[in-house]
Amino acid sequence: AIAGAPTSLTPTAPPHDDSTAPRLWARFDVSGTLLLAAVTIRDQTVSPRSDSDQRQGAAAHVRRRGRLVATGVSFIGLLSTDAGGAVHVDGGGLAEFYGCAFDGCHSSGSGGGALFFAPTSSGIVADSLLRGCVASSRQGGAMLVVTTDPAHPLRTNVTSTLTAFVDNSAKFGGDDILVSGYPDVVCPAPGLACGPGPGKPADCCFDYLNTSTPLSAALPTG
C-alpha cells in the first residue's frame, strides 16, 4: 500500500487538482494486490512492442490475478503506444478506481486512452473524472472494454458509477467508452450507438460480434 497526503475527496466531487497530492515517480507491474491513495502519477510514457509485451500502461499493468485499488489518485499526461494510456488490465485482473482523475491520457495504439480492460478482466470506476483522454489510432477515447462472449456480447465485469466523461475523443468511435467484441468489427453496430457525436458514430458505442442479437437480449439481467 502506498498512501500520500489526505485529500478533500468527496463522493460527488472527483479530484482534478493534483497540487496537494505528492507525485509518485513509478510505474507498477501488478501481480498481487496494490493499494494506492492520494498520489499523482503523471507525464510518463511506455512503448510496448506488441500486444503481448508486458510493458503496458504508463501507470500500471494489472496482470492475471492482480488487483489494483486506487483511491483519490490522479493519472495525468500518461501515454502508451499500445492499449491503455494509464492502466492496462489483463484478462483475470481487477482494477478499482474511487474518486480518481484521469486527465490528458493517451493511447496511440490499440485504444483505451486512459483505461483498457481485456476479456475476462474486471473493474470499477466510481466517483471519478476522465477528461481530455484520446485514442488517436483506434477506439475508446477514455475507456475500452473488450469482450469475447458471443452469447452475451455486452455483458462485462466493468462498472462505472457517478463518473464524469469530459472532452474525450477517439479516431473510430466511442469517444468516451467503447465496449467491443473481439476481433474488431465496424463500430457502431446497427441501432446500438448511444449519444451521436459530431462527425463520429457515437460518444458511447457498443460494438460486438453478433449484431443480430437484440439489445434487450444482450444486456445482463439482475
N, C-alpha and C positions, 0 to 999 in steps of 0.2 A: 504494500500500500504506500502511495506517495501522496501527501496532502500539503497544500500550500496554505496561505493565509485565509481566514474566514472571509466570506463574501456576503453581500447583501442580497443573496439569492431568494427570490420568491417564486412560487409556482406559476404565476401569471406574467412574470416579467423576466424572460430569459436574459442572461447577461450578454452584452455586446461591447462593454467597455472593459478591456483587459488591463487597465492601468494599475489596478491594485493586486493583480494576480502575478506571482512570480513566474518567470519564464523557465520552462523546463527544456534544456538542450538535450533532447533524447528522441530516439525512435525505438519502439518496442516490438519485439517478436514474441507474441503471447501464446504460450502453450499450456500454462497453468491458469491461475487467476490473478489479475492485476486490477487494483483499485486506484483510481486517480481522482483527486478532488482539488478544486480551486487553484489550478495552474493553467498556464498558457503554453501551447506548443505552436510555434509559428515559423514561417519562412524557411521551410525545408523542402528538399526535392529528392525523389527516388526515380531511378530509371531502370525498371525491370527489363530484361532482355526478351522475355516471353511470358505467357500466362502462367507457366509452371515455375517461373523464377520466384524464389521465396522473398525477394526484396520488394514487397508490395506494401502500399500505404505509407505515406510520408510521415505519419504519426505512429501508426500501429498496424501490424499484420496479425490478425487473430487466427490461429491455426485450429485444426480439428481438435475438439475437446477443450480449447482455450476459452477463457471468459474475460472480457474487459468490461469494467463498470466505471464510467466516467460521470462525475457529479460536479457541476459548475466549472467545467473545463472549456477553455476557448481554443479552437483549432483555426488558425489564421494563416492565409497565404501558403497553403500546402499544395504540392504538385506531385503527381505521379504521371509518368509517361505510359502507364497501363491503366488498370481499373482501380478506382477508389483513391481519390486525391489525398484524403486524410486517413481513412481507415478502410482496410480490405479485410473482409470476414470470409474465411474458407468454409466449405461445407462441414457441418458439425460444430462450428464455432458459434459463440454467443457474444454479442456486443450490446451494452445497455448505456444509454445516454440520458441523463437527467439534468435539466437546466443548463444545457451546453450551447455554445455558439460555434457555428461553422461559417467562417467569413472569408470569401475570396479563395476558396479551394478549387482545384482544377485537375481534371483528368484529360490528358491529351491523347489517350489511347482508347481503351475498351469501354469507357463510360463510367458514370458514377462520380460526378465532380467532387463530392465530399465523401460519400459512403457507397461501398459496393458489398452486396450480400450474395454470396454464391449459393447454388442449390443446396438445400438441407441445412443452411445456416439459420440462425435465429437472431432477432434484435428487437430492442425497444428504443424509441426516440420520443421523449416526453418533455414537455415544457421547455422546448428548445427553439433555436433560431438557425435557419440555414439561409444565408444571404450571399448573393453575388457569386455563387458557385457555377462552374462551367464544365460541360463535357464537350470539348471543342471538336472531337472527331466522331463521337458516337451519340449515345442516348443517356437520359437520366442526369439532367444538369446538377441536381443536388443529390439524388439517391437512385441507384439502380439495384433492383431486386430480381434475381434470375431464378426461375422455377423450372422443373422438369417433369411434372406430373400431368400427363395429358388428360387424365380423368378429372382433375381439379386444377385447371391451369392458372386460376387466380388465387389459389389457396397458398398463403405464405406463413411463415413463422415470424414475420416482421410487423410490428405495430407502431403507429405514430399517433400521439395524442397531444392536444394543446400545443402544437408546434407551428411556427410561422415559416413559410417559404416565401422569400422576397428576392425578386430580380435575379433569378437563376436562369440559365439558358443551356440548350443542347442543340447539336447540329441536326439530329434526326429525330426530334420529338421527345416528349417527356421533359419539358424544361425543368420541372420540379421533381417529379417522381416517374419512374418507368418500371412497371412490373412486366417482365418479359419471359417468354418461353425460350428454350434453347434447343436447337440452334436458332439464331435470329430470324425473324420474319418481318415483313414490312409493317411499320407502325403508322397509323393505328389500325387495328383490326376493325372490320366494318361495324359501325354502331357502338363502339366501345371507347371512343375518345371522350374525355370529360374536360370541359373548360377550354374551348378552342382559343389559341393564341394567334397573334398576327403573323402570317407567313409560315406558321408551323402547325403540325397536326393538332397538338394539344399541350397544355401545361402539365396535365396529368394523363398519362397514356397507359392503358392496359393492353398488352400485346402478347398473344400466345399462339400455340401451335394449332389447336383445334378450334378454328374460327366458326365452326358450325354449332358449337355449344352455346346455348342462350346464357346471357349474363346471370340470370336468376339461378340457373343450374350450376354455374361455375363458382359462384360465391359460396364460402363456407357457411355452415349453419351453426347456431348456438354461440 
